[in-house]
Amino acid sequence: MAGRETQCLRKQRAGRAKRWEIRSFGPWLAQASILVVDDEPGMRNFLMRTLGPRCKQVEEAPNAEQASSKLDAQHFDVVILDNIMPGRNGLEWLVEQRRVGLFPDVILMTAFADLDTAIQALRAGVVDFVLKPFRSNQLLNSVARCLDRQRLRRENAVLRYELKSTSDHLLLRDRLIGSSAAIAKVRETIARVAPLPMSILLTGQSGTGKEVAARSLHILSDRAQKPFVPVNCAAVPPDMIESELFGHLKGAFTGAESGREGLFLHAQGGTLFLDEIGELPLTLQSKLLRVLEDRRVRPVGSEREVPVDLRFIFATNADLKAAVDKGQFRADLYFRINVMQIHLPPLKDRDNDVQDLADLFMGKLSQQLGMPAVPMDDAVRRGLARYDWPGNVRELRNLVERVLILGRFPDEFDLPETQDDGAPSSGSLADIERQHILAVLREANGDREEAARRLGISRKTIDRKVAAWNA
């Protein structure tokens, strides 16, 4: 009995100690991967005992050569580096590693806190100092600061990138709304494959919710606590997309005034969502294929390949098989990403989901805009149900936002009563689509790019339809 009580007390103390550590050093310490570089066995042993039980992985290296080999083999979040070592000091080695592509934060351990050492360290890219002798809490606090700084830097970079994206700000960011059989089948498939490590290819028309599906796959996976990084391949200029994805070193090209991690590394441990994968330039497709096969990326200008641990989700509204036949997409990459395919149905094939989505958008957007909701009577609902929705869910969301701003639905959605047989008294589905697109074009003063953005469709679609209508 006394033994069980003692065990309970130990568990309680351990639980309290764990909660105290999380409050003191943050929740990221337990997920960190650390490399310790020091020639003194006693110091390495102390650091391993301090960090080992608290971090996901801790590796040690007694010299610069072994440290370089370990950096080539795997990714580390933080490097703890001793400055005075035989043969080559820590700062000399660090300068060399930064030159060939070392991105992790570095903490320098030194017993000599002179100004020259501090200046050299800052120039070499050291993030923090720990002066010998030091206590374990000083080191843990330093590591925690590095991890928090790294997390904030990556989150800010991802958020800045998302703000530039045309497919963000959807209200349905994390779940697929609707009760139709088509969308229920998609949700069931997502729940089945989300825990598996395989890559996923999402297909479907523009605006059907492929990014929402990708976020659902991420949230239901074991990577849910790690970053989700969306990349619209069509929105990044071809001459910039390699450095955006892979990162670059200082001076790698004109204008590269400092080194930067790419989106591959920002997504480390999490999910990278490559939307509009069919728009990726052919020259970059071979490099992506190598990343998928080797799980390593080489930043622009770097001599080192950096290991990455990612789950890849791809999306396209194009027919990739046809693109392969035309030589516009690599066949080997197509077969590599098409392991598991999930098709997102167009809104017109989702029965009454348009009503549920319209109600959701009306409620949420009216709160965001601070405007009263616009009532949807039976005539409007019939118009919503009959419209073809070429821009799918994105077009519906944009329509509701415009309705809230204008205070009414467009005339083409205010349809007359149906006849006794249930058919509309006038106006075909094609007529409604034509009226709506032309109305949005008028609102945009003829600007087809702006009209395409509001409708959630491509500029090419508007050009094709206007040419067909001779309008």
C-alpha positions in Angstrom: 0.0 0.0 0.0 2.8 2.4 0.9 4.6 1.5 -2.3 1.6 2.4 -4.4 1.2 5.7 -2.5 4.9 6.5 -3.1 4.4 5.8 -6.9 1.3 8.1 -7.0 3.3 10.9 -5.3 6.2 10.5 -7.8 3.8 10.7 -10.7 2.2 13.8 -9.3 5.6 15.4 -8.8 6.6 14.4 -12.3 3.4 15.9 -13.7 3.9 19.1 -11.8 7.5 19.3 -12.9 6.4 18.8 -16.5 3.7 21.5 -16.3 6.3 23.9 -14.8 8.8 23.2 -17.6 6.1 23.9 -20.2 5.2 27.2 -18.5 8.9 28.1 -18.2 10.4 26.9 -21.5 7.3 26.7 -23.7 5.7 23.7 -25.4 8.2 23.6 -28.3 11.1 22.2 -26.3 9.6 18.7 -26.3 9.5 18.7 -30.2 13.0 20.1 -30.7 15.9 18.5 -32.4 19.3 19.7 -31.0 22.9 19.2 -32.1 25.6 19.7 -29.4 29.1 20.4 -30.7 31.8 20.4 -28.0 35.2 18.6 -27.6 34.9 18.1 -23.8 33.2 14.8 -22.9 32.2 16.2 -19.5 30.4 19.1 -21.1 28.7 17.0 -23.7 27.5 14.6 -21.0 26.1 17.5 -19.0 24.2 18.9 -22.0 22.9 15.4 -23.0 21.6 14.9 -19.5 20.0 18.3 -19.4 18.4 18.3 -22.9 17.9 14.5 -23.6 14.9 14.0 -21.4 13.3 17.2 -22.5 13.8 17.3 -26.2 12.6 15.0 -29.1 16.2 14.3 -30.2 19.6 15.4 -29.1 22.8 14.5 -31.0 26.4 15.2 -30.0 29.6 15.8 -32.0 33.1 16.1 -30.5 34.5 18.1 -33.4 33.6 20.2 -36.4 34.0 17.3 -38.9 31.5 15.1 -37.2 29.1 18.0 -36.7 29.2 18.7 -40.5 28.4 15.0 -41.2 25.4 15.1 -38.8 24.1 18.3 -40.4 24.3 16.6 -43.8 22.3 13.6 -42.5 19.4 15.3 -40.7 17.6 18.5 -39.8 18.3 20.3 -36.5 16.3 23.1 -35.0 19.2 24.5 -32.8 22.9 24.0 -32.8 24.7 24.5 -29.4 28.3 25.2 -30.3 31.5 25.5 -28.2 33.9 28.2 -29.5 37.3 26.9 -28.4 38.0 23.5 -30.0 41.2 21.8 -31.2 42.0 22.3 -34.9 39.3 24.8 -35.8 37.3 27.0 -33.4 33.5 27.1 -33.4 33.1 30.5 -35.1 35.4 29.6 -38.0 33.4 26.4 -38.6 30.1 28.3 -38.3 31.1 30.9 -40.9 31.9 28.1 -43.3 28.6 26.3 -42.6 26.6 29.5 -43.1 28.3 29.9 -46.5 27.3 26.4 -47.7 23.7 26.5 -46.3 23.2 26.3 -42.5 19.8 27.7 -41.4 19.2 26.6 -37.8 19.7 29.0 -34.9 23.1 28.7 -33.1 23.9 29.2 -29.4 27.5 29.8 -28.7 29.1 28.6 -25.5 32.2 30.5 -24.5 34.2 31.4 -21.4 35.6 34.6 -22.9 33.0 37.3 -23.2 35.2 39.9 -24.9 33.9 42.4 -27.4 35.9 40.9 -30.4 34.3 37.5 -29.8 30.8 39.0 -29.6 31.3 40.9 -32.9 32.6 37.9 -34.7 29.8 35.8 -33.3 27.1 38.2 -34.5 28.7 38.4 -38.0 28.7 34.6 -38.1 25.0 34.5 -37.3 25.0 33.4 -33.7 21.6 34.0 -32.1 22.5 33.7 -28.4 25.4 33.3 -26.0 25.8 31.1 -22.9 28.8 32.1 -20.7 30.7 29.3 -19.0 30.1 28.2 -16.3 26.3 28.2 -16.6 23.3 26.4 -14.9 21.0 24.1 -16.8 18.1 26.6 -16.6 20.2 29.2 -18.4 20.8 26.8 -21.3 17.1 25.7 -21.4 16.0 29.3 -21.5 18.4 30.1 -24.3 17.1 27.1 -26.3 13.5 28.1 -25.6 14.1 31.6 -26.9 15.6 30.2 -30.1 12.7 27.9 -30.7 10.1 30.6 -30.0 12.0 33.1 -32.3 12.2 30.4 -35.0 8.5 29.6 -34.7 7.4 33.2 -34.9 9.7 33.8 -37.9 8.2 30.9 -39.8 4.6 31.7 -38.8 5.0 35.3 -40.0 6.5 34.2 -43.3 3.7 31.8 -43.9 1.0 34.4 -42.9 2.6 37.0 -45.2 2.6 34.5 -48.0 -1.1 33.6 -47.3 -2.1 37.2 -47.4 -0.8 37.4 -51.0 -2.8 34.3 -52.0 -6.0 34.7 -54.0 -7.5 31.6 -52.4 -7.3 32.6 -48.7 -9.9 34.2 -46.5 -12.4 31.5 -47.2 -14.7 31.0 -44.2 -14.6 27.3 -44.6 -10.9 27.0 -43.8 -10.9 23.8 -41.8 -14.1 21.8 -42.8 -16.2 20.9 -45.7 -19.8 22.1 -45.2 -22.8 20.3 -46.7 -25.1 17.3 -46.3 -25.1 16.1 -49.9 -24.0 12.6 -50.7 -21.2 13.9 -52.9 -19.5 15.9 -50.2 -20.2 13.3 -47.5 -18.2 10.8 -49.6 -15.3 13.3 -49.8 -15.4 13.7 -46.0 -15.4 9.9 -45.5 -12.4 9.5 -47.8 -10.5 12.3 -46.1 -11.1 10.7 -42.7 -9.8 7.4 -44.0 -6.5 8.6 -45.6 -5.6 11.6 -43.3 -3.7 9.4 -40.8 -1.6 7.7 -43.5 1.7 9.3 -44.6 1.0 9.1 -48.3 0.9 12.1 -50.7 -2.6 13.2 -51.8 -3.7 14.7 -55.1 -6.9 16.8 -54.9 -8.7 17.5 -58.2 -11.7 19.6 -59.1 -12.8 22.8 -60.6 -11.6 26.2 -59.3 -13.4 27.2 -56.1 -14.6 23.7 -55.1 -12.7 23.8 -51.8 -9.5 22.0 -52.5 -7.6 24.0 -49.9 -10.3 23.4 -47.4 -9.9 19.6 -48.1 -6.1 19.9 -47.7 -6.5 21.7 -44.3 -8.9 18.9 -43.2 -6.3 16.3 -44.2 -3.7 18.2 -42.1 -5.9 18.6 -39.0 -6.9 14.9 -39.0 -3.3 13.7 -39.3 -0.6 13.3 -36.7 1.0 16.5 -38.0 -1.9 18.7 -36.9 0.3 20.5 -34.3 2.9 21.3 -37.0 2.7 24.0 -39.7 0.3 23.9 -42.7 1.9 25.8 -45.5 -0.2 26.6 -48.6 1.5 27.5 -51.9 -0.3 28.7 -55.0 2.1 27.7 -57.8 0.2 29.9 -60.3 0.5 33.0 -58.1 4.3 33.0 -57.8 6.3 34.4 -60.7 8.3 31.6 -62.5 11.7 33.4 -61.8 11.0 33.5 -58.1 9.3 30.2 -57.3 12.5 28.2 -56.8 13.8 30.6 -54.1 10.4 30.8 -52.6 10.1 27.0 -52.2 13.8 26.0 -51.6 15.1 29.2 -50.0 18.4 30.8 -50.8 21.8 31.9 -49.4 23.0 35.5 -49.2 24.3 36.6 -52.6 22.9 33.6 -54.4 21.4 36.0 -57.0 21.0 39.7 -57.6 18.9 41.1 -54.8 19.6 38.3 -52.3 20.9 40.5 -49.6 20.4 37.9 -46.9 19.8 34.2 -46.6 16.3 32.9 -46.2 14.6 29.6 -45.5 12.2 28.5 -48.2 8.6 27.3 -47.7 9.8 23.6 -47.7 11.7 24.4 -44.5 8.9 26.6 -43.1 6.7 23.5 -43.3 9.2 21.2 -41.5 7.4 18.4 -39.7 4.0 19.5 -41.1 2.2 19.7 -44.4 3.1 21.5 -47.6 0.1 22.1 -49.9 1.1 22.8 -53.5 -2.0 24.2 -55.2 -2.3 24.5 -59.0 0.6 22.0 -59.3 0.0 21.9 -63.1 1.4 25.5 -63.3 4.8 24.6 -61.9 7.5 25.3 -64.5 9.0 22.2 -66.2 12.5 23.1 -65.0 11.3 23.0 -61.4 9.2 19.8 -61.8 12.4 17.7 -61.9 13.6 19.3 -58.7 10.3 18.7 -57.0 10.5 15.0 -58.1 13.9 14.7 -56.4 12.5 16.2 -53.2 9.7 13.7 -53.2 12.1 10.8 -53.7 15.0 11.9 -51.4 13.2 14.1 -48.9 16.0 16.7 -49.2 16.1 20.2 -50.5 19.0 22.3 -51.8 18.5 26.1 -51.3 19.6 28.3 -54.2 23.3 28.9 -54.0 23.9 26.2 -51.3 26.3 23.3 -51.5 24.3 21.3 -48.8 21.1 19.4 -49.2 18.9 19.9 -46.1 16.8 16.9 -44.9 13.0 17.7 -44.7 10.2 15.8 -43.0 7.0 16.8 -44.8 3.7 15.5 -46.0 2.8 16.7 -49.5 -0.7 17.5 -50.7 -1.2 18.6 -54.3 -4.2 20.2 -56.0 -5.1 21.0 -59.6 -8.1 22.1 -61.6 -6.4 21.0 -64.8 -6.3 17.6 -66.5 -2.8 16.5 -65.6 -3.0 13.4 -67.7 -3.7 15.5 -70.8 -0.9 17.8 -69.8 1.5 14.8 -69.7 0.3 13.7 -73.2 1.1 17.3 -74.5 4.5 17.3 -72.8 3.5 20.1 -70.4 3.9 18.0 -67.3 6.4 15.4 -66.4 5.0 11.8 -66.6 7.3 10.6 -63.8 6.2 13.4 -61.5 2.5 12.8 -62.4 2.7 9.1 -61.4 4.7 10.1 -58.2 2.0 12.5 -56.9 -1.0 10.5 -58.1 -0.8 7.9 -55.4 -4.2 8.8 -53.9 -6.6 11.1 -55.7 -9.6 12.8 -54.1 -12.0 14.6 -56.5 -13.9 17.7 -55.2 -17.4 17.9 -56.8 -18.6 21.1 -58.3 -21.2 23.1 -56.4 -23.9 22.4 -59.0 -23.7 18.6 -58.2 -24.1 19.1 -54.4 -27.9 19.2 -54.2 -29.0 21.6 -51.5 -25.5 22.4 -50.2 -25.7 25.8 -51.9 -28.5 26.8 -49.5 -26.5 25.7 -46.4 -23.4 27.5 -47.7 -25.4 30.7 -48.5 -26.9 30.8 -45.0 -23.4 30.2 -43.5 -21.8 33.0 -45.6 -24.6 35.4 -44.9 -24.4 34.9 -41.1 -20.5 35.0 -40.9 -19.9 37.8 -43.4 -22.6 40.1 -42.0 -20.8 39.9 -38.6 -17.4 40.5 -40.2 -18.7 43.5 -42.3 -20.9 44.9 -39.5 -23.9 44.9 -41.9 -27.4 43.5 -41.5 -28.1 40.2 -43.2 -30.0 40.4 -46.4 -33.2 38.1 -46.4 -33.3 35.3 -48.9 -36.9 34.7 -49.9 -38.1 31.7 -51.9 -37.6 33.4 -55.2 -33.9 34.1 -54.4 -33.4 30.5 -53.1 -34.8 29.2 -56.4 -32.4 31.4 -58.3 -29.5 30.1 -56.2 -30.5 26.5 -56.8 -30.9 27.0 -60.6 -27.6 28.9 -61.2 -24.7 26.8 -62.6 -22.0 28.3 -60.3 -19.0 28.2 -62.7 -16.9 29.7 -59.8 -18.3 27.1 -57.3 -18.1 27.8 -53.6 -15.8 30.8 -54.0 -18.2 32.5 -56.4 -21.1 31.9 -53.9 -19.0 33.5 -51.1 -18.2 36.5 -53.3 -21.8 36.9 -54.3 -23.0 37.0 -50.7 -20.3 39.6 -49.8 -21.5 41.8 -52.7 -25.1 41.3 -51.7 -24.3 42.5 -48.1 -22.5 45.6 -49.5 -25.3 46.5 -52.0 -28.1 45.5 -49.7 -29.9 43.3 -52.2 -29.5 40.3 -54.5 -28.9 40.9 -58.2 -32.0 40.7 -60.4 -30.9 37.5 -62.1 -31.3 35.7 -58.7 -34.7 37.1 -58.0 -36.6 34.7 -60.3 -40.3 34.6 -61.0 -42.5 32.0 -59.5 -42.4 28.5 -61.1 -45.3 27.1 -63.1 -47.6 24.4 -61.8 -45.4 21.7 -63.2 -42.4 23.0 -61.2 -40.5 24.4 -64.2 -39.4 28.0 -64.2 -41.7 30.3 -66.2 -38.7 31.9 -68.0 -34.9 31.9 -68.1 -32.7 28.9 -68.7 -29.7 28.0 -66.6 -27.4 29.3 -69.3 -29.3 32.6 -69.4 -28.9 33.0 -65.7 -25.1 32.3 -65.9 -24.8 34.8 -68.8 -26.7 37.5 -67.0 -24.8 37.1 -63.8 -21.3 37.2 -65.4 -22.2 40.2 -67.5 -23.7 41.9 -64.4 -20.4 41.4 -62.5 -18.5 42.7 -65.5 -20.6 45.8 -65.5 -20.0 46.3 -61.7 -16.2 45.9 -62.4 -16.5 48.6 -65.2 -15.4 46.0 -67.8 -12.3 44.9 -65.9 -12.2 41.2 -66.7 -9.4 40.5 -64.2 -11.4 42.0 -61.4 -14.6 40.3 -62.5 -12.8 36.9 -62.6 -11.6 37.6 -59.0 -15.1 38.4 -57.8 -16.6 35.4 -59.5 -13.9 33.0 -58.4 -13.1 31.9 -61.9 -10.2 32.4 -64.2 -9.7 35.2 -66.7 -9.6 32.7 -69.5 -13.1 31.4 -68.6 -14.5 34.9 -68.8 -12.7 35.6 -72.1 -14.1 32.3 -73.6 -17.6 32.9 -72.5 -17.7 36.6 -73.6 -16.4 35.6 -77.0 -19.0 32.9 -77.3 -21.8 35.4 -76.4 -20.3 38.0 -78.7 -20.8 40.5 -75.9 
